[in-house]
Amino acid sequence: MIKKVLYTVYFLALTSSLVLAQGNQFPSQVWHKGQIVTEDGQVLQGLVKYDLENNVVQHQEVGIKTFGASNVRQFEIFDEVYGGIRTFYTLPYASTGDYETPTFFEILTEGNDIVLLCREQIVIDNRGMGMGMAPMAMNPLWGPPIGGVYKLSFNYYFIKDGRLQRYSLKKKELLDILGDRADEVQLFMRKNRLSHDKRGDLLRITAYYNQIK
């Protein structure tokens, strides 16, 4: 279903679950070299810009065309903010209730047994002022935040046994998902001092699980 893609450089730059954007520009706020594969199989190459909050992607060549997730199979970009190739797929997902809608997911790592995906969002971190983190809409016209810092945050998802599920970043849940190899995975995590809630560590854990299956 999903082809394997290497993202080594990109993941070295994004090894934590919360990353400060460079130069106050986030990947979703700039145009990237890339391509879009539409639902009818057409391949559009040129400049690509995405908006995960609204599940739309734009293509710029002569003019600008906007596509919703229901009209796109996948899109791929070369991320010049962090470096590396990133690939997004459209999958049916019910964020609330049981009604599934086409939704963009970025693939992080995959194998025959399990796939790790994510969706990014921009947040403002006001913890220095004793406040929680509030989600912010993606907007390239933001000025400097008052009393806080804009950062990237990630929600993670697994596909296993044909089921797409959100991961709540709880260790017990991760071991339940990897249940048939939980003891081996836990030993691997201890030996390598890996955390259950860090982006780079989740990549290594998922890759290890697929390796030993």
C-alpha positions as CSV (number, residue, x, y, z in Angstrom):
1,M,0.0,0.0,0.0
2,I,2.7,2.4,0.9
3,K,6.2,2.5,-0.6
4,K,9.2,2.8,1.6
5,V,10.9,6.2,1.6
6,L,14.2,7.3,3.3
7,Y,14.1,10.5,5.4
8,T,17.5,10.2,7.2
9,V,18.5,13.9,7.0
10,Y,15.0,15.1,7.9
11,F,14.7,13.0,10.9
12,L,18.1,14.0,12.3
13,A,16.7,17.5,12.3
14,L,13.4,16.5,13.9
15,T,14.4,14.2,16.7
16,S,12.1,15.6,19.4
17,S,8.3,15.8,19.5
18,L,8.4,19.6,19.8
19,V,10.7,21.5,17.5
20,L,11.3,25.3,17.2
21,A,11.1,26.3,13.6
22,Q,14.1,28.0,12.1
23,G,13.9,31.6,11.0
24,N,10.2,31.8,12.3
25,Q,9.1,29.8,9.2
26,F,7.5,26.5,9.4
27,P,7.4,23.9,6.6
28,S,3.7,24.4,6.0
29,Q,4.3,28.2,5.5
30,V,6.6,27.9,2.5
31,W,6.6,26.5,-1.0
32,H,8.6,23.3,-1.6
33,K,9.8,21.5,-4.7
34,G,7.7,18.4,-5.0
35,Q,4.9,16.6,-6.7
36,I,1.2,15.7,-6.2
37,V,-0.4,12.5,-7.3
38,T,-4.1,13.1,-7.8
39,E,-6.9,10.6,-7.3
40,D,-7.1,9.9,-11.0
41,G,-3.4,9.2,-11.2
42,Q,-2.2,12.5,-12.7
43,V,1.3,13.6,-11.5
44,L,1.8,17.3,-11.0
45,Q,5.4,18.5,-10.5
46,G,6.5,21.9,-9.4
47,L,6.1,23.8,-6.2
48,V,3.9,22.4,-3.4
49,K,2.5,23.9,-0.2
50,Y,0.4,22.0,2.3
51,D,-2.1,22.8,5.1
52,L,-2.8,19.8,7.3
53,E,-5.2,21.6,9.5
54,N,-7.6,22.0,6.5
55,N,-6.4,19.0,4.6
56,V,-5.5,20.9,1.4
57,V,-2.4,21.0,-0.7
58,Q,-1.5,23.6,-3.4
59,H,0.4,23.2,-6.6
60,Q,2.2,26.1,-8.3
61,E,3.6,25.9,-11.8
62,V,2.0,28.5,-14.1
63,G,-0.8,29.3,-11.7
64,I,-1.9,28.0,-8.3
65,K,-4.3,25.0,-8.0
66,T,-5.7,23.9,-4.7
67,F,-6.7,20.2,-4.0
68,G,-8.5,18.7,-1.0
69,A,-7.5,15.4,0.4
70,S,-10.3,13.7,-1.3
71,N,-8.8,14.5,-4.7
72,V,-5.2,13.5,-3.8
73,R,-3.6,10.0,-3.3
74,Q,-0.3,11.4,-2.1
75,F,2.1,14.3,-2.3
76,E,5.8,14.5,-1.8
77,I,8.0,17.5,-1.0
78,F,11.7,18.3,-0.5
79,D,11.7,20.2,2.8
80,E,14.3,22.9,2.5
81,V,13.5,24.2,6.1
82,Y,14.8,21.0,7.7
83,G,16.1,19.1,4.7
84,G,15.0,15.8,3.4
85,I,12.1,14.2,1.4
86,R,8.8,13.9,3.0
87,T,5.8,11.9,1.8
88,F,2.1,12.3,2.7
89,Y,-0.7,9.9,2.0
90,T,-4.5,10.4,2.0
91,L,-6.2,7.9,4.4
92,P,-9.7,7.6,5.7
93,Y,-9.8,8.7,9.3
94,A,-12.5,9.6,11.9
95,S,-11.1,12.3,14.1
96,T,-14.4,12.5,16.0
97,G,-17.2,10.0,16.0
98,D,-17.4,7.2,13.4
99,Y,-17.5,9.3,10.2
100,E,-14.3,8.9,8.3
101,T,-13.1,11.6,6.0
102,P,-10.0,11.8,3.7
103,T,-7.1,13.0,5.8
104,F,-3.4,13.7,5.1
105,F,-0.8,11.7,7.1
106,E,2.9,11.9,6.8
107,I,4.6,8.5,6.8
108,L,7.6,8.3,9.1
109,T,8.6,4.6,8.9
110,E,7.0,1.4,7.6
111,G,7.3,-2.3,7.3
112,N,5.2,-5.3,6.6
113,D,3.8,-5.4,10.1
114,I,3.4,-1.8,11.3
115,V,3.5,1.8,10.0
116,L,4.2,4.9,11.9
117,L,2.7,8.2,10.7
118,C,2.2,11.6,12.1
119,R,0.4,14.9,11.6
120,E,2.1,18.2,12.6
121,Q,0.6,21.3,14.1
122,I,1.9,24.7,15.1
123,V,1.5,25.6,18.8
124,I,2.5,28.4,21.0
125,D,4.4,27.5,24.1
126,N,3.5,29.8,27.0
127,R,4.8,27.6,29.8
128,G,7.2,30.2,30.9
129,M,4.2,32.4,31.8
130,G,2.5,29.5,33.6
131,M,0.1,28.8,30.8
132,G,-0.7,25.7,28.8
133,M,-0.1,25.2,25.1
134,A,-2.8,26.4,22.8
135,P,-3.1,25.2,19.1
136,M,-2.7,27.9,16.6
137,A,-3.9,28.1,13.0
138,M,-1.2,27.9,10.3
139,N,-0.7,31.4,9.1
140,P,2.5,32.7,7.4
141,L,1.7,36.3,8.4
142,W,2.2,35.8,12.2
143,G,4.4,38.2,13.9
144,P,6.5,37.3,16.9
145,P,4.4,35.7,19.7
146,I,3.8,37.7,22.8
147,G,5.1,35.9,25.9
148,G,5.5,32.6,24.0
149,V,7.3,30.8,21.3
150,Y,5.8,29.1,18.2
151,K,6.8,25.5,17.8
152,L,6.0,22.4,15.9
153,S,4.2,19.6,17.7
154,F,3.2,16.2,16.4
155,N,0.4,13.7,16.8
156,Y,1.4,10.1,16.1
157,Y,-0.5,7.2,14.6
158,F,0.1,3.6,13.9
159,I,-1.3,1.3,11.2
160,K,-1.4,-2.3,12.4
161,D,-3.5,-5.2,11.2
162,G,-5.2,-2.8,8.8
163,R,-6.3,-0.5,11.5
164,L,-5.3,3.2,11.8
165,Q,-5.1,4.4,15.4
166,R,-3.9,7.5,17.2
167,Y,-1.1,7.0,19.7
168,S,-1.5,8.9,23.0
169,L,2.2,8.8,23.9
170,K,1.7,6.5,26.8
171,K,4.3,3.7,27.3
172,K,1.7,1.1,28.2
173,E,-0.2,1.8,25.0
174,L,2.9,1.5,22.9
175,L,3.7,-1.9,24.4
176,D,0.1,-3.0,23.9
177,I,0.4,-2.0,20.2
178,L,3.6,-4.0,19.9
179,G,2.3,-6.6,22.2
180,D,3.6,-9.8,20.5
181,R,7.1,-8.4,20.8
182,A,6.6,-6.2,23.9
183,D,9.4,-7.8,26.0
184,E,11.9,-7.6,23.2
185,V,11.0,-4.0,22.4
186,Q,11.2,-3.0,26.1
187,L,14.6,-4.5,26.4
188,F,15.7,-2.7,23.2
189,M,14.4,0.6,24.6
190,R,16.3,0.1,27.9
191,K,19.6,-0.8,26.2
192,N,19.4,2.2,23.9
193,R,17.8,4.6,26.4
194,L,14.9,5.3,24.1
195,S,11.8,7.1,25.2
196,H,8.2,6.2,24.2
197,D,7.3,9.8,23.5
198,K,10.1,11.2,21.4
199,R,10.0,11.4,17.6
200,G,13.4,10.0,16.8
201,D,13.1,7.2,19.4
202,L,9.7,6.2,18.1
203,L,11.2,5.8,14.6
204,R,13.9,3.5,16.0
205,I,11.4,1.5,18.0
206,T,9.0,1.0,15.1
207,A,11.9,0.0,12.8
208,Y,13.2,-2.5,15.3
209,Y,9.8,-4.0,15.7
210,N,9.4,-4.5,12.0
211,Q,13.0,-6.0,11.9
212,I,12.3,-8.7,14.5
213,K,8.9,-9.7,13.2
